[in-house]
Amino acid sequence: MITKFKQSKKESFQTVFFSTILVLLVLVVIGFVIVSNWKVSQKRAELNDRIEILKSEIQDLKIEKEVLEARASESFDNSYLEKEARERFNLKKPGEEVVTILLPEEKGESVEEKEKAWWNIFDW
């Protein structure tokens, strides 16, 4: 009877020991799964934010593309080409006269005049 009791006590210790190890192992696996899931959800949120930013950039680029296409189609128009030739290259049609208006220069004190004004303090 004593031997049976010792064997059952030994078996119950082994059962408790292995059960504890199994529970700890399961808890570690569950913890790993939770941490992995949390990291994946964070990454998903970052990627969703990035997707929204890229969608807005795509929309901006589409608008810019439309503007550029409008300018490109406008550049084939003869009146636009004539306007650009006049403004950029100062070209004129035969028989036309070009008039240039010069803006008056601004009068400002030169550096020397400013220096003389400073020295006038010491002239008595």
C-alpha positions in Angstrom: 0.0 0.0 0.0 2.8 2.4 0.8 4.4 1.7 -2.5 1.2 2.4 -4.3 0.9 5.7 -2.4 4.5 6.6 -3.4 3.9 5.7 -7.0 0.6 7.7 -7.1 2.4 10.7 -5.4 5.2 10.4 -7.9 2.7 10.2 -10.8 0.7 13.2 -9.5 3.9 15.2 -9.2 4.8 14.4 -12.8 1.3 15.2 -13.9 1.3 18.6 -12.2 4.8 19.4 -13.5 4.0 18.5 -17.1 0.6 20.2 -16.8 2.3 23.4 -15.5 4.8 23.3 -18.4 2.0 22.7 -20.9 0.0 25.6 -19.5 3.1 27.9 -19.6 3.8 26.8 -23.2 0.2 27.5 -24.2 0.4 30.9 -22.5 3.6 31.7 -24.4 2.1 30.7 -27.7 -1.1 32.8 -26.9 1.1 35.8 -26.0 3.1 35.4 -29.2 -0.1 35.3 -31.3 -1.5 38.4 -29.5 1.7 40.3 -30.0 2.0 39.3 -33.7 -1.7 40.2 -34.2 -1.1 43.6 -32.6 2.0 44.3 -34.8 0.1 43.2 -37.9 -2.8 45.5 -37.1 -0.4 48.4 -36.5 1.2 47.8 -39.8 -2.2 47.6 -41.5 -3.2 51.0 -40.0 0.1 52.5 -41.3 -0.4 51.0 -44.7 -4.0 52.3 -44.8 -2.8 55.8 -44.0 -0.2 55.5 -46.7 -2.8 54.3 -49.2 -4.9 57.4 -48.4 -1.9 59.7 -48.9 -1.1 58.0 -52.2 -4.7 58.3 -53.4 -4.7 62.0 -52.7 -1.4 62.3 -54.6 -2.9 60.4 -57.5 -5.8 62.8 -57.5 -3.5 65.8 -57.5 -1.4 64.2 -60.3 -4.6 63.6 -62.4 -5.5 67.2 -62.0 -2.0 68.3 -63.0 -2.1 66.0 -66.0 -5.4 67.5 -67.2 -3.9 71.0 -66.9 -0.8 69.9 -68.8 -2.9 68.3 -71.5 -4.9 71.5 -71.8 -1.7 73.5 -72.2 -0.4 71.0 -74.7 -3.5 71.3 -76.8 -3.4 75.0 -76.5 0.2 75.1 -77.7 -0.8 73.8 -81.1 -3.2 76.8 -81.6 -1.7 79.5 -83.9 -2.8 82.4 -81.7 -1.0 80.9 -78.7 2.2 80.3 -80.8 2.0 83.9 -82.0 1.6 85.2 -78.5 4.5 83.2 -77.2 6.7 84.3 -80.1 6.0 87.9 -79.3 6.5 87.6 -75.5 9.4 85.3 -75.3 11.4 86.1 -78.4 10.3 89.7 -79.1 9.3 88.8 -82.6 7.0 91.0 -84.7 4.9 90.6 -87.8 6.2 92.2 -91.0 5.2 95.9 -91.1 4.7 96.2 -87.3 6.6 98.5 -85.0 7.7 97.4 -81.5 7.4 99.9 -78.7 9.3 99.4 -75.5 8.3 101.3 -72.3 11.2 101.8 -69.9 10.3 102.2 -66.2 12.0 105.1 -64.4 14.9 104.2 -62.2 14.3 104.5 -58.5 16.4 107.1 -56.8 18.1 105.9 -53.7 20.9 107.1 -51.5 24.2 105.6 -52.4 26.4 103.9 -49.9 28.8 106.9 -49.9 26.0 109.3 -49.1 25.0 107.2 -46.1 28.6 107.1 -44.9 28.9 110.8 -45.2 25.8 111.3 -43.1 27.4 109.3 -40.3 30.6 111.4 -40.4 28.6 114.6 -40.3 27.9 113.9 -36.6 31.5 114.6 -35.9 31.7 117.8 -38.0 31.1 120.8 -35.7 
